Amino acid sequence: MDRRLLWFLALLLPVLLWSAIGPHDRLTWWLEAAPVLIGVPLIVAVQKRFPLTSLLLVLVWLHAVILIVGAHYTYALVPAGEWARDWFGWSRNNYDKLGHFAQGFVPAVLTREILLRTSPLRDRGDGRPSRWLGFLTVSVCLGFSAFYELIEWWAALLSAEAAESFLGTQGYVWDTQSDMAWALGGAILALLLLSRRHDRQLARLPAAPG
């Protein structure tokens, strides 16, 4: 196994184990941790055929930690968010906004990596990526964010008891819209800040099988 992936797992699994022990709400834990429980095995399964860049592995690790910390406490009760609320005088715990920002920031690099390695968008004929790459990457991230909001809605309909813990609206009427706005901002910022570094790392990877 790739040494980078071994470090990824060695640093993530203890945090996941801690998160799973005595969470605030067990059903909410499963709902919030589900992307990690699904995504990490997928990364391991495809690592020989489709190894990820180091940049993407670091970002996925950070996103996974954000998710499983939120899963342990529920997003509305994460201590760091409580401290920030008191420090800045906010009316709510905004840890969930960090999660939704990451929901755009990290998938933007993941989407970009997949498109550049497996689609015609990698080259428009002059050695540079297609001009559509950024637009499609942001669109995928925004679509995923909207779909996640639908999942939250469906989960709330199925379990009224866990609805508030999973949704984490904390009485904010525009919570759904602001969640998607944070994801959109995260996706755009990731492309602006990381595209050149990402390109350099992609150039060092073997071509993905067609």
N, C-alpha and C positions, 0 to 999 in steps of 0.2 A: 504493500500500500504506500502511496505517496506520503513522504515525510510531512509535507504541509498538512495533509488531511489527518494524519495521526495527531499533530498538534491541535488541529481544529477540534477533533473529538475529545482529546485529553482535557482541553480547557472548557469544553461545553458540557460534557456529561456530568461533572460534579455539580454544576449550576442547575442542570435539569433535575438531578436527584434531589438537591435541596428544595427546589420548587415543588416537587411532587409530594414532599413530606409535610403533612398537616396544612394544606392550603386553606384559605379562608372559606372557599366554597368548591367542593369537588367537581360538580358539574361545570362550573365556570372554568375551572382549571383545564378540564378536557377540551372545552371549546376554544380557550385562548391558546393552549399549547399545541393544538392540532396541527397548525402549519409546520411547527418544528418536528413533531413526531412523524409527519409525512415527508417533509422536505429533506431532512438529514439522511434518512435511509436511501432516498432517491439519489442524493449526491454521492453516497458511498457506492451505490449500485452502478452508477455510470462513470465513476472516476477513471477507470482504465480507458474507456472509449471516448469520454468527453471530460477531461480534467479541466477544472475551473482555474481562472487566473487567481493569483494570490490576493489581488485587490478584492475580487468578488468573494473569496473565502472569508476574508477579514470582515467585510460588510455583512455577509450572511451570519457570521458569528455574532456580531453586534446586534443585529436585528433579532436573532434567536434569543439572546439574553434579555433584550427589551420585552419580548413576548412572554418569556417564562417567568420573569420577575412580576410582570403584570398579572400573569396567571396565578401566581402564588398568593398575592395580596388582593386581587381584583384591581383594575386600573384606577378606580376611584379612591383606593385606600393605600396606594404605594407610598411608603414613608418619604421618599425623595420628593414626590409631588406634594405631599402635605407640608413639608418644609418650605418648598418653593412658594406654595400658596400663602403661607404666613409671612414669608420674607418679602414677597412682592405685593402683598395685599390683594391677591386674586380672590374671586368669589368661589372658585372651585379648584379641585385637584386636576391639573392639566397634564398629568402623565400620559393620558390617552392621546393627547395631541403629539407627543413625542413618538408614540407608537404609529400614528397615522402618517407623520412626516417620514419615518423610516419605511412605511409601507409604500411610499413613492420613491424615496431615495435609493433603497437597495434594489427593488425590482427594476428600476431604470437601468442599472448596470447589468443585471441579469438578462433583461430583455435585449439590451444592446449587444451583449456577448453572444446570445443565441442567434440573433439576426445576422451579426457580422460573420459568424462562423458557419452558418447553414443556409443562408439565403442570398439571392442576387444583389441584395442591398449592400453587400460588402464592397462592391466595385462598380462605379458608374461608367467605367471605360477609361478613366484617366488615373487610375490607382487610388482614387479617393472614394469614401463611402457615398452612397446615394443621398441626395438632399432630403429624401423622405425619411431617412433613418431616425432623426430626432423627433419628427412629428409622430411617426408610428410608435416609437418607444414611449413617448408621453401618453399617447392614446391608450396603449396597452395598460399602462400603470393606472390611468384614470378609470379605465373600464374595470380593472381588477378591484380598485377601491370601491367603485359603485357596487360591484357584485358582492364584496365583503359586507357592505351595508345591508344588502338583501339577505345575506346569511344571518346577520344579527337580527333582522326583523323576523325571519322565519324561526330562529331559535327562541325569540321572545314570545312568539305565538304558541310554540310548543310547550314552553315552560315559563309561566308567568312568575313563578317564584324566583327563578334565576335571571329574569329579564333585566332588572335594574343593574345587577352585578356585571352581566355580560355587555349590555349596551353602554353603561357608564355615562349616561347623559347628564346626570346630576342636576336635572331640572332645566337644562339649557335647550331651548326650543329649536335652535339652529344647529344642534350638535352634528347631525348627519351631514349637512352641507359643509360645515367647517371641517369635518373629518376629511371629506373629499378634497377640499381646498388645500389642506395641509399636505395630503398625498401628492396633489398636483404640484405644489411648490417644491416638495422634496424631489420629485422626478426632474423638474426643470433645473434645479440647483445641482443635482448630481451630474447632469449632462454638461452644465457649464463648468463645473469644477474638475471633473474627473475624466473627461473624454480623452484628453491627450495622454494622460498616464495609462488609461485603459488600453489605448491603441498600442502603446509601447509594450505592454505586457502581452497583449494578443499576438503581436508580431513574433514573440518568442515561443508561442505554443505551436504544436504540430497541428496541421489542418484537420478539422473534424471530418469524419467519414461522410460522404455525400448520401 
